[in-house]
Amino acid sequence: MFISPINPRVSLSLKQLLHVPATTKNLISVSKFTNDNNVFFEFYPNHCAVKSQGTNEVLLQGSLGPDDLYIFPHLALKDCLSHLLTFKFQC
């Protein structure tokens, strides 16, 4: 679980994580994330937004990276995942 960097009253979660040691990027399933958090994504050529389905409020903002993947620079997923990896859970 992590707090929205835009609205600290909103927490979002990443459920049923899969750990793939050979992967060099943190990837999420858009459909799972939207269902688990009652949000939707808006994709644009150079950025994206994650919005609340209930209020239409922007909760996360991402930008298009040099590898053509959308990134969320203000979201440190490593911090969110570190406690799982410390206890050697297979996410």
Backbone as JSON Lines, residues from 0, in Angstrom:
{"i":0,"aa":"M","n":[0.85,-1.17,0.0],"ca":[0.0,0.0,0.0],"c":[0.9,1.23,0.0]}
{"i":1,"aa":"F","n":[0.47,2.28,-0.7],"ca":[1.21,3.53,-0.73],"c":[0.23,4.7,-0.81]}
{"i":2,"aa":"I","n":[0.71,5.85,-0.44],"ca":[-0.1,7.07,-0.41],"c":[0.05,7.81,-1.73]}
{"i":3,"aa":"S","n":[-1.04,8.35,-2.24],"ca":[-0.99,9.17,-3.44],"c":[-0.1,10.38,-3.18]}
{"i":4,"aa":"P","n":[0.9,10.64,-4.04],"ca":[1.74,11.82,-3.84],"c":[0.98,13.13,-4.09]}
{"i":5,"aa":"I","n":[-0.17,13.06,-4.71],"ca":[-0.97,14.26,-4.99],"c":[-1.99,14.52,-3.9]}
{"i":6,"aa":"N","n":[-2.61,13.45,-3.4],"ca":[-3.6,13.57,-2.34],"c":[-3.26,12.6,-1.22]}
{"i":7,"aa":"P","n":[-2.59,13.09,-0.16],"ca":[-2.14,12.19,0.92],"c":[-3.27,11.52,1.71]}
{"i":8,"aa":"R","n":[-4.52,11.89,1.46],"ca":[-5.65,11.23,2.12],"c":[-6.04,9.93,1.42]}
{"i":9,"aa":"V","n":[-5.46,9.69,0.24],"ca":[-5.83,8.52,-0.55],"c":[-4.68,7.52,-0.56]}
{"i":10,"aa":"S","n":[-4.98,6.28,-0.18],"ca":[-3.99,5.22,-0.27],"c":[-4.38,4.28,-1.41]}
{"i":11,"aa":"L","n":[-3.38,3.8,-2.09],"ca":[-3.56,2.89,-3.22],"c":[-2.8,1.61,-2.9]}
{"i":12,"aa":"S","n":[-3.22,0.51,-3.5],"ca":[-2.55,-0.75,-3.19],"c":[-2.17,-1.5,-4.45]}
{"i":13,"aa":"L","n":[-1.13,-2.3,-4.29],"ca":[-0.68,-3.24,-5.31],"c":[-0.88,-4.62,-4.72]}
{"i":14,"aa":"K","n":[-1.88,-5.34,-5.19],"ca":[-2.23,-6.64,-4.62],"c":[-1.71,-7.76,-5.5]}
{"i":15,"aa":"Q","n":[-1.44,-8.88,-4.88],"ca":[-1.0,-10.1,-5.57],"c":[0.17,-9.81,-6.51]}
{"i":16,"aa":"L","n":[1.24,-9.27,-5.95],"ca":[2.43,-8.95,-6.72],"c":[3.15,-10.2,-7.16]}
{"i":17,"aa":"L","n":[3.76,-10.13,-8.31],"ca":[4.6,-11.21,-8.81],"c":[6.03,-10.68,-8.86]}
{"i":18,"aa":"H","n":[6.96,-11.46,-8.36],"ca":[8.37,-11.07,-8.37],"c":[9.07,-11.85,-9.47]}
{"i":19,"aa":"V","n":[9.63,-11.13,-10.44],"ca":[10.37,-11.75,-11.53],"c":[11.8,-11.22,-11.45]}
{"i":20,"aa":"P","n":[12.73,-12.01,-10.91],"ca":[14.09,-11.51,-10.66],"c":[14.8,-10.96,-11.9]}
{"i":21,"aa":"A","n":[14.53,-11.51,-13.07],"ca":[15.23,-11.07,-14.27],"c":[14.67,-9.76,-14.85]}
{"i":22,"aa":"T","n":[13.54,-9.3,-14.36],"ca":[12.93,-8.08,-14.88],"c":[13.64,-6.86,-14.3]}
{"i":23,"aa":"T","n":[13.96,-5.92,-15.17],"ca":[14.67,-4.71,-14.73],"c":[13.73,-3.53,-14.52]}
{"i":24,"aa":"K","n":[12.45,-3.7,-14.77],"ca":[11.46,-2.63,-14.6],"c":[10.36,-3.1,-13.66]}
{"i":25,"aa":"N","n":[9.78,-2.18,-12.91],"ca":[8.59,-2.48,-12.13],"c":[7.38,-2.26,-13.03]}
{"i":26,"aa":"L","n":[6.68,-3.3,-13.36],"ca":[5.52,-3.23,-14.25],"c":[4.26,-3.52,-13.46]}
{"i":27,"aa":"I","n":[3.17,-2.86,-13.84],"ca":[1.89,-3.16,-13.2],"c":[0.86,-3.52,-14.27]}
{"i":28,"aa":"S","n":[-0.11,-4.29,-13.86],"ca":[-1.24,-4.6,-14.72],"c":[-2.25,-3.46,-14.57]}
{"i":29,"aa":"V","n":[-2.51,-2.76,-15.64],"ca":[-3.44,-1.64,-15.59],"c":[-4.83,-2.12,-15.17]}
{"i":30,"aa":"S","n":[-5.28,-3.24,-15.71],"ca":[-6.63,-3.7,-15.37],"c":[-6.73,-4.1,-13.89]}
{"i":31,"aa":"K","n":[-5.7,-4.78,-13.35],"ca":[-5.73,-5.14,-11.93],"c":[-5.66,-3.9,-11.04]}
{"i":32,"aa":"F","n":[-4.79,-2.97,-11.38],"ca":[-4.64,-1.77,-10.56],"c":[-5.93,-0.96,-10.55]}
{"i":33,"aa":"T","n":[-6.59,-0.85,-11.7],"ca":[-7.84,-0.08,-11.76],"c":[-8.94,-0.77,-10.95]}
{"i":34,"aa":"N","n":[-9.04,-2.09,-11.06],"ca":[-10.06,-2.81,-10.3],"c":[-9.8,-2.79,-8.8]}
{"i":35,"aa":"D","n":[-8.54,-2.94,-8.41],"ca":[-8.2,-2.98,-6.99],"c":[-8.34,-1.63,-6.3]}
{"i":36,"aa":"N","n":[-8.26,-0.53,-7.05],"ca":[-8.22,0.81,-6.44],"c":[-9.35,1.73,-6.87]}
{"i":37,"aa":"N","n":[-10.29,1.23,-7.67],"ca":[-11.42,2.05,-8.13],"c":[-10.92,3.34,-8.81]}
{"i":38,"aa":"V","n":[-9.99,3.16,-9.75],"ca":[-9.4,4.27,-10.5],"c":[-9.46,3.95,-11.98]}
{"i":39,"aa":"F","n":[-9.11,4.93,-12.81],"ca":[-8.94,4.7,-14.23],"c":[-7.73,5.47,-14.72]}
{"i":40,"aa":"F","n":[-7.17,5.02,-15.83],"ca":[-6.0,5.66,-16.44],"c":[-6.44,6.48,-17.64]}
{"i":41,"aa":"E","n":[-5.8,7.62,-17.84],"ca":[-5.92,8.39,-19.08],"c":[-4.53,8.47,-19.68]}
{"i":42,"aa":"F","n":[-4.39,7.99,-20.91],"ca":[-3.1,7.99,-21.57],"c":[-3.08,9.05,-22.66]}
{"i":43,"aa":"Y","n":[-1.98,9.8,-22.7],"ca":[-1.74,10.83,-23.69],"c":[-0.38,10.55,-24.32]}
{"i":44,"aa":"P","n":[-0.04,11.23,-25.42],"ca":[1.23,10.92,-26.09],"c":[2.47,11.03,-25.19]}
{"i":45,"aa":"N","n":[2.48,11.98,-24.25],"ca":[3.69,12.19,-23.45],"c":[3.49,12.04,-21.95]}
{"i":46,"aa":"H","n":[2.27,11.76,-21.51],"ca":[2.02,11.6,-20.09],"c":[0.76,10.77,-19.86]}
{"i":47,"aa":"C","n":[0.53,10.43,-18.61],"ca":[-0.69,9.71,-18.25],"c":[-1.14,10.17,-16.87]}
{"i":48,"aa":"A","n":[-2.38,9.9,-16.56],"ca":[-2.95,10.26,-15.25],"c":[-3.76,9.09,-14.73]}
{"i":49,"aa":"V","n":[-3.7,8.89,-13.43],"ca":[-4.54,7.91,-12.75],"c":[-5.55,8.72,-11.96]}
{"i":50,"aa":"K","n":[-6.84,8.47,-12.22],"ca":[-7.91,9.27,-11.61],"c":[-8.87,8.39,-10.82]}
{"i":51,"aa":"S","n":[-9.44,8.97,-9.79],"ca":[-10.46,8.31,-8.99],"c":[-11.73,8.16,-9.81]}
{"i":52,"aa":"Q","n":[-12.32,6.97,-9.8],"ca":[-13.59,6.77,-10.51],"c":[-14.72,7.55,-9.85]}
{"i":53,"aa":"G","n":[-14.64,7.72,-8.54],"ca":[-15.7,8.41,-7.81],"c":[-15.68,9.92,-7.96]}
{"i":54,"aa":"T","n":[-14.48,10.51,-7.95],"ca":[-14.39,11.98,-7.94],"c":[-13.73,12.57,-9.18]}
{"i":55,"aa":"N","n":[-13.14,11.74,-10.02],"ca":[-12.41,12.18,-11.2],"c":[-11.12,12.95,-10.84]}
{"i":56,"aa":"E","n":[-10.73,12.88,-9.57],"ca":[-9.53,13.57,-9.1],"c":[-8.27,12.83,-9.55]}
{"i":57,"aa":"V","n":[-7.26,13.57,-9.99],"ca":[-5.98,12.97,-10.36],"c":[-5.27,12.53,-9.08]}
{"i":58,"aa":"L","n":[-4.85,11.25,-9.04],"ca":[-4.17,10.69,-7.88],"c":[-2.69,10.41,-8.15]}
{"i":59,"aa":"L","n":[-2.37,10.13,-9.4],"ca":[-0.99,9.88,-9.84],"c":[-0.8,10.49,-11.21]}
{"i":60,"aa":"Q","n":[0.4,10.99,-11.46],"ca":[0.74,11.49,-12.79],"c":[2.02,10.82,-13.24]}
{"i":61,"aa":"G","n":[2.03,10.39,-14.48],"ca":[3.21,9.75,-15.05],"c":[3.62,10.44,-16.32]}
{"i":62,"aa":"S","n":[4.83,10.12,-16.76],"ca":[5.33,10.69,-18.01],"c":[5.91,9.56,-18.86]}
{"i":63,"aa":"L","n":[6.01,9.82,-20.14],"ca":[6.54,8.82,-21.06],"c":[8.06,8.83,-20.96]}
{"i":64,"aa":"G","n":[8.64,7.67,-20.68],"ca":[10.08,7.55,-20.54],"c":[10.75,7.32,-21.88]}
{"i":65,"aa":"P","n":[12.08,7.34,-21.88],"ca":[12.84,7.16,-23.14],"c":[12.65,5.78,-23.76]}
{"i":66,"aa":"D","n":[12.19,4.81,-22.97],"ca":[11.95,3.46,-23.47],"c":[10.5,3.24,-23.9]}
{"i":67,"aa":"D","n":[9.74,4.34,-24.01],"ca":[8.32,4.31,-24.41],"c":[7.42,3.63,-23.39]}
{"i":68,"aa":"L","n":[7.85,3.55,-22.14],"ca":[7.0,3.09,-21.05],"c":[6.64,4.29,-20.19]}
{"i":69,"aa":"Y","n":[5.41,4.32,-19.69],"ca":[5.01,5.4,-18.79],"c":[5.64,5.16,-17.42]}
{"i":70,"aa":"I","n":[6.19,6.21,-16.85],"ca":[6.83,6.11,-15.54],"c":[6.16,7.08,-14.57]}
{"i":71,"aa":"F","n":[6.25,6.74,-13.3],"ca":[5.72,7.59,-12.23],"c":[6.92,8.01,-11.38]}
{"i":72,"aa":"P","n":[7.58,9.11,-11.76],"ca":[8.83,9.49,-11.1],"c":[8.69,9.84,-9.62]}
{"i":73,"aa":"H","n":[7.52,10.23,-9.17],"ca":[7.33,10.62,-7.77],"c":[6.87,9.44,-6.91]}
{"i":74,"aa":"L","n":[6.87,8.26,-7.49],"ca":[6.42,7.07,-6.77],"c":[7.59,6.1,-6.66]}
{"i":75,"aa":"A","n":[8.04,5.86,-5.46],"ca":[9.17,4.96,-5.23],"c":[8.64,3.58,-4.88]}
{"i":76,"aa":"L","n":[8.4,2.75,-5.88],"ca":[7.87,1.41,-5.65],"c":[8.87,0.55,-4.89]}
{"i":77,"aa":"K","n":[10.16,0.83,-5.04],"ca":[11.15,0.04,-4.31],"c":[10.91,0.16,-2.81]}
{"i":78,"aa":"D","n":[10.54,1.35,-2.34],"ca":[10.25,1.53,-0.92],"c":[9.03,0.72,-0.51]}
{"i":79,"aa":"C","n":[8.02,0.68,-1.37],"ca":[6.81,-0.07,-1.07],"c":[7.08,-1.57,-1.02]}
{"i":80,"aa":"L","n":[7.99,-2.03,-1.85],"ca":[8.25,-3.46,-1.97],"c":[9.35,-3.95,-1.03]}
{"i":81,"aa":"S","n":[10.13,-3.05,-0.47],"ca":[11.31,-3.47,0.29],"c":[10.95,-4.35,1.48]}
{"i":82,"aa":"H","n":[9.85,-4.06,2.18],"ca":[9.49,-4.89,3.32],"c":[9.09,-6.3,2.89]}
{"i":83,"aa":"L","n":[8.53,-6.44,1.71],"ca":[8.18,-7.78,1.21],"c":[9.43,-8.57,0.89]}
{"i":84,"aa":"L","n":[10.39,-7.92,0.24],"ca":[11.6,-8.61,-0.15],"c":[12.48,-8.92,1.07]}
{"i":85,"aa":"T","n":[12.43,-8.08,2.07],"ca":[13.21,-8.32,3.28],"c":[12.8,-9.63,3.94]}
{"i":86,"aa":"F","n":[11.52,-9.9,3.96],"ca":[11.03,-11.12,4.58],"c":[10.96,-12.29,3.6]}
{"i":87,"aa":"K","n":[11.46,-12.09,2.39],"ca":[11.59,-13.11,1.37],"c":[10.25,-13.73,0.98]}
{"i":88,"aa":"F","n":[9.23,-12.92,0.95],"ca":[7.95,-13.38,0.4],"c":[8.11,-13.44,-1.11]}
{"i":89,"aa":"Q","n":[7.49,-14.39,-1.73],"ca":[7.48,-14.4,-3.18],"c":[6.25,-13.65,-3.61]}
{"i":90,"aa":"C","n":[6.44,-12.44,-4.1],"ca":[5.33,-11.56,-4.45],"c":[4.75,-11.98,-5.77]}
